[in-house]
Structures are given as C-alpha cells and as structure tokens.
C-alpha cells in the first residue's frame, strides 16, 4: 500500500530521457538505486499488514460491485512526469549508505539519515519555502511543508531502508570505579616522576580530563570547553571547611539550549571513594600560573586554541591500557582497550553505573540535577544571559544538592 511507479518511469521523471546503460555507467547505477528505493518503500510495512490490507480491499471491491460503483477506490494514476516523491534524494542517500563505516564495513542508518536533514534544511532555506503555512496554538507550532523528504513516499522509503539496514550499536565500555582509582594512581606516580613544569601540567591535564568526565558526568567532547580564566577565578571559593569543592566552568553553546553560553559544573573536593577533583584542578591551575598563562581554554592545542577530544583520547587510552596490563582482573586481557573504550561515553557511563550500584533512593534526581544544564526546561528558573558572578551565586545556593553526583563517586 505504497505509491509506486516502475523503474523506467522513475528514471524518466528524474532525467527527462530514456536510460542508456550501454554507454553511460551512471544510468545503470541510477537504475539500481531506483530499484532499491522502490523495494525499500514497498517493504516499509510488515507482510501481515500488507496481507490484511489486501483482504480488506478485496472486501471493499465486492461491496462496491454490489452497489454498482464504477470506482470503489481513488485513481492510482497516472502520476505527473516529474519527481515529486523525493526519489532523487533517496538515490543519493542509498549511494551514501555504501560509504565505509568506523565500526562496520559500511556506515550505519543513523549516519546516513543525516543527509536527509541536509536536504530538508536546504529546501526550507530555498525560495520554495516562502509559502509555508504555520499553525500555532499557545506555545506550540506546526509548519506545513511540501518538502519531498517529508512526503508520504519518502517516509515509507526511510522506514523500509531502516528495517533493511538495521542498526549495529557500539557503546563505549564504562570505566569502573576500581579502574578509575588505578588510573588516578598511575597519574599520581607519573606526576611525582615529572621533572619539568610542562610535564607536570600535561599529566595534571590528563588526570583532570578523566576526573571531569567521571565525577562531573561530562561527555568527552564537553570537557575541552572549560575556560582557564574562570577556572582560576572560582578556585579559591571552593577552599572551605563546610562544603569543599572545585568549579569547572564550561563556555560555549550547547545543543538544545537558548541564551546560556556558560555552565559551572561543581564537583566535590574529595569523593566518598577518595578521588581528588580539587587536588588535580589546583595542580592544573598552578601549572598554568608557573608558565604565566591565566586565560584561554584549559585544554588547548599547540596554538593555544581550544583543543579537541581527539587530542587527549590517545594518551588517556594508553593509561587505561596500562591499567589493563597491571591489573588484568579489572579489565579482561581479551578486551581491546582502543576499540572498546572512548572518551565520548566511557567515563560518564562508568560514573552513572557506579551511582546506580549504590542503590540510593534518589539516584535519578541526583543524575538529573547533575545534568540540569543540558536541558533548557530543567533550568530551575535561571534567566539566560546571567554574568558569571551572578551565576555562581545561584549555583552556590544549590551546591549541597549539585555536588552529590561527584560526592558519591
């Protein structure tokens, strides 16, 4: 029960001519992609659903003949001689699906479908979007669009394509609390063995990257957003007896947020299991001060610009491999550290798992509070555009609750 035209008709709709497979290889490949797109759209529904539709259609035809209806159903064609379904975009997506993937021979469906977003965004930025209709009620809005990638046939094609390709999800293996402690132990020994200020700073940055990811529950790509100037500014405020802590200021635009360009991530000075966020944070600050650097990003590249997660992934995975070699009971020797672990999720998954293993009654509230700045609707009444000083004052009021995530690590 899907819109259908044969391969030849679809080719003519796209190219305005007949195919020439003998002299033009592109035509032959386009016909293959057209056939694949048609089959994907036809298989968007399960066979049982198609059979049930067929049964009901036959029943409707029988009743229609009894009444003497000439046309029980709407006309199935002919369709206009043009591509109104988005077949051109579908063929491009299918060709893209054959590109080499990182964890498999070809890319995954979720990678391929990003191209669909590019097509729809380009369409809505073109002259054809000027006549779009917006329906609004209170704060909710719906836009009526005639973009081919939002059409009925294209949705059927995407669904059938997803069913055919499936998904091969590869999640980063979580860093356990035991591995985290051994990792910090190795970093502590490396720090003691350093003879130069620069080496000590690099070791402190590596350890602090792990600490921020684990105790702050941060994704690997978020950590390099930390700002050194604000890090130094807020460091003395956490040196107190009642609630010792360290503040990691992140600067930048975060997906899904409006207005805010900075986020203060508070972490307990010492966690319940003995991790030392404040000690490593102060070491980073002292290292930069020794080099007469007090502004810019905390994790930076050789040019002094904000670094990337990839800059630190190799060295940190080397340390995790060292933990595996020294403590095989913590990480199975059969595990390929460089393939199974990653900065993007390993530390955050490990900290979330450890927190849930504690069987705390309010564990979900603790996780949500720690992730408060990722969702605008969980902003706890904050107004966009506050200055850092005002922002810290508000964070300080909620500090006993906000540091629980790191405190329980």
Buried (B, 14 or more C-beta within 10 A) or exposed (E): EBBBBEBEBBBBBBBEEEBEEEEEEEBEEBBBBBEBBBEBBBBBBEEEEBEEEEEEEEEEEEEBEEEEEEEEEEEEEEBEEEBBBBBBBBBBBBBBBEEEBEEEEBBBBEBBBEBBEEBBEEBBEEEEBEEEEEEEEEEEEEEEBEBBBBBEBBBBBBBBBBBBBEEEEEEBBBBBBBBBBBBBEBBBEBBEEBEEBEBBBBBBBBBBBBBBBBBBBBBBEBBBBBBBBBBBBBBEEBEEEEBBBBBBBBBBEBEEBEEBEBBBBBBBBBBEEEBBBBBBBBBBBBBBBEEEBEEEBBBBEEEEEBBEBEBBBEEBBEBBBBBBEEEEEBBEEEBEBEEBBBBBBBBBBBBBEBBEEEEEEEBEEBBBBBBBBBEBEEBEEBEEEBEBEEBBEBBBEEBEBBBBBBBBB
